Structure formats: structure tokens, C-alpha cells
Amino acid sequence: MPAYSGSTSQTQPHTQTVSVPPALAVPVIEAAFPRRLHPYWPKLQEKSRTWLREMRLMPPDKVERYADSLCYTDLVAGYYIGAPDELLTAIADLSSWFFAWDDRHDRDSVHGRTAQWRWLCRGLHGALNEPRPYLDHRDPLVAGFADCVLRLYAFLGPSWNARFARHFHPVIDAYDEEFRNRRTGTVPTVEAYVELRRLTFAHWAWIDLLEPTARRELPRPVRKHPAYRRAALATQDFSAWYNDLCSLPKELAGDELHNLGISLIHHEGMTLEQAVAEVHRRVTRCVTEFLAAEEEVHSFAAQLADGSAEGRNLADAVESCVFNMRNWFSSVYWFHHESGRYRVDSWDDRSIPPYVTEGTVAENKLVGEE
């Protein structure tokens, strides 16, 4: 049986002729959120394939077979319109790394590789603080992360870099919490999962990256403006919950415990159909909340444009950020229906994706050595 009735069929990227199952359809996204794509995208695909091979995050044969169809570069090229090409490439590599890290997390959890997982987490925390010494780390995930972080730190300077690190350290810790939950069979409550998901999705790190895209760091009062924060949170919650909605069949097949739908089933006594409907309701609410906050951000930007050159520059940066917050919706939405990552009905084994290689970490025998 298909994961969802009317499951998606394979299609070429960006044609939007893909069939969206009714349980996953969000008509307002299709009608009111045009899809945009950074013009550097075709080159980005090529660079991403090269980077995945060089960093050893996927075996070369799997890079050639699966990398383009996973659509990781498509996702990011729709998020950060206006970014310099070098920045977009670094963000795209971070996104590809994130998916590879997520896959490792799953396999380490399944196989109980606790010591190896802890070694990985220590390396990631170290690379976030001081990336250069970790570029040659034994674990490809640590070396790849260090490479991305070092490149991202080149754009806006020490204060932005420190903030990005402050936002990403808890992401690593949240993945570690999920690892422990997997090993003990603990399904978080709905409330606990909502907070945990905001970390495992790296909400504020992705929002931070809107600033180098806009080519300036936003002052704290601007970042903390209530409308700006509501708009940012709505884009990220939408993305996290929509990912949960679309990945629910994959995660049920793989005995995952961390999905809003799984928490609703386990703790609220919902059926699968009820849980899908509730996640869909939350997804749609995020769109409504964003549209209201977006109007307030535009008004706030107009106030910032006080006639001075600095005011105009700051207003333009805020407009760039909220423009790309809007772009998250369409990019995330179509990505989930184009990427082979969620096409469980086509896999030989629904519990493990075909693009994941169990032996990828076998060479890292020296657990505990840095």
C-alpha cells in the first residue's frame, strides 16, 4: 500500500506537475507562495556532488545515483534568494551535511553505537567553536561540518559567528537527546517534542543565515522585534511540521520515535489518520500566522527607512530576510514532493533508505581519539 493515497510520482524538478496527496496538500502554498530559485542552482548541483564525494559523506556511486534526485540543493536554492554564490554554496553544503548527519544519527541509534555517537558529538561541538583544527578529522561528518562552518564564518564577522555557534550547540545536544530517547524507547510528549523539534530542525541557525544573504548583520532590536520573530518562527515551524507530516511513513517504517504525529498517537491516543489531520492543521496555522506577521514586518521596515542611508540599508536587509522567510514555504513544500528522500514506496526495504550506506562509518575505529 502507498504511504499516502495518491502518492507522489517522480517528476523533473521545478515543473510543479507532481501529484500531491490530499493529506499533504496545502492549497494556500500552491496559490499564494510562488516558487523561486536562485540562478546559481545548476552550478550548485555540480558543486554539491563534488563536495559530497570529497568529504566522503556518500560513496561516489551513490552520489552519482542519488544526489540530484534527493534535491538537497533545490531546497536551499529556494531559501536564500540573493545570496552571493559562495555563501549559497556553503549553505547548500551545510544542508547536505545536515541530512547526512540525520541519517548517521538514525543508524547509530538503531545499532547502538553509543561510544561512536558521543565521539561524533564531541567533534561537532569542537568544530563549531574552532573549525580549522577539525578539517582533517577522522570522521567525515566532523570534517565536513568544520569545512561548512569555516566558510560561513567568513561573511559577517565575530559577533554573528558567535551567535550562530550559540544557536547550533543546542542543536547537537538535541540530537543527542533524541539518541538517548531512541536507545530507551522514550517517545516525547507533544509539548516536549514541540520544543525539541525547534532545536533538531535548527530553527534559529537557518534564520541567522538570512543575514549574510542580505549582506549585513541585523541589530539585536531588529532581530528581537516581535513581528520579525513571529514571522521567523512561523516559517520554521511550518518547515518542521511539514517535514514530520511527509516523513511520517518513513519514520514509522524505521521505528523512529521523534515525529509530531508519533507523539500525538502515543500520548494523545490518536489514530494515524487523526494524527495526520492534526499535524496538517498545525502546518496550515503556521501559514496564517506568517501572513499576519509578514504585514507587520513590512510596516516595521518602512519605519526603519527614516530617510538616512543607514535606515534605507537596514530596511532593505529586513525586507530581504522576510522575503526569504516567505520563500521557505514554497521551497519546503515542493521539495518534499520531488525528493527521493521521502519516496518510501519505491524502496526495497522501507526501514532503510537506498542512499544510506551502513558501512560509511566502519573505518572510524578509533573511537575516543581526537
Secondary structure by P-SEA (a helix, b strand, c coil): ccccccccccccccccccccccccccccccccbbbbbccaaaaaaaaaaaaaaaaccccaaaaaccccccaaaaaaaaccccccaaaaaaaaaaaaaaaaaaaaaaaaaaacaaaaaaaaaaaaaaaaaccccccccccaaaaaaaaaaaaaacccccaaaaaaaaacaaaaaaaaaaaaaaaacccccaaaaaaaaaaaaaaaaaaaaccccccccccccccccaaaaaaaaaaaaaaaaaaaaaaaaaaaaacccccaaaaaaacccccaaaaaaaaaaaaaaaaaaaaaaaaaaaaaaaaaccccaaaaaaaaaaaaaaaaaaaaaaaaaaaaaccccccccccccccccccccccccccccccccc
